[in-house]
Amino acid sequence: MAQSPEQAIEQFLLLGKTVKGKSAVNLIQQAINHPNTFVFSEMLDLKGIKELEGTENQKDLNTLKLFAFGTYSEYKANPQNYSQLSEKNLNKLKQLSIVTLASKSRLLKYEDLLRELDITNVRELEDTLIDCMYQGLLEGKLDQKSKWMEVYETIGRDIKLDDIDQMISVLKNWTVGAKEILKGIDANVEYANKQFKEHNEHKKKYEKEIANIEESIKASIEDENSGGMMSMMGMMGMMGGRPAGGASAGGRRKNR
């Protein structure tokens, strides 16, 4: 049964408690070569590993730090500062470099990755990205048409002590920016509430005006109907008072 990443690093930490000198170097090489080990900063805290600082094994210590914090571009810039790496080791370092890039941007363009990782063709790059997902280093989706990878989630890499101050500064700036955004949101909410209140007031006003107009029209129609009825009754009354036959009052017909 294959070891999980947690079990693998735990094994190396247990072994590292008693190693020193060449044994510490061998432990570093085993950890770097191990297919399931991607976290190395814990090993840097081991006494036997720390004692490699400033010795003839400095390159081995630098290599461990590279896999803990660094990227392929750092190795490429100064390969003489590190132990010689096999193709397998280089591929692992490239995977860790992808994790670092994914933590900074959720959209990884193929052209940037090809340049950053010294990979010559898209097929090889996609195989590397798929392997990263298979290893559980990140989750995402390849978009072959757009030639990029959309990152959903990634593991966190180790952080250098020197980077902590910068991270604190970034977080402080983010906090200040977040507060300004919240102020803007509050202002927008207040404005929206004001507009909503004014809208309701205008709506009530218009509804009242419409109701008044309807009442006025209704009253006018009732008045017209009432006046028309009275006029008709008056006309009928006048016709009822006229003598039959159209003879004038007091007149007589003469018989022939």
HELIX and SHEET records of a PDB file:
HELIX    1   1 PRO A    5  GLY A   16  1                                  12    
HELIX    2   2 LYS A   22  ASN A   33  1                                  12    
HELIX    3   3 SER A   41  LEU A   44  1                                   4    
HELIX    4   4 LYS A   47  LYS A   50  1                                   4    
HELIX    5   5 GLN A   58  PHE A   69  1                                  12    
HELIX    6   6 TYR A   72  ALA A   77  1                                   6    
HELIX    7   7 PRO A   79  ASN A   81  5                                   3    
HELIX    8   8 GLU A   87  LYS A  104  1                                  18    
HELIX    9   9 TYR A  110  LEU A  117  1                                   8    
HELIX   10  10 VAL A  122  TYR A  134  1                                  13    
HELIX   11  11 LEU A  161  ASP A  163  5                                   3    
HELIX   12  12 ILE A  164  GLY A  240  1                                  77    
HELIX   13  13 ALA A  244  GLY A  246  5                                   3    
SHEET    1   A 3 LEU A 107  LYS A 109  0                                        
SHEET    2   A 3 TRP A 148  THR A 154 -1                                        
SHEET    3   A 3 LEU A 138  ASP A 143 -1                                        
END                                                                             
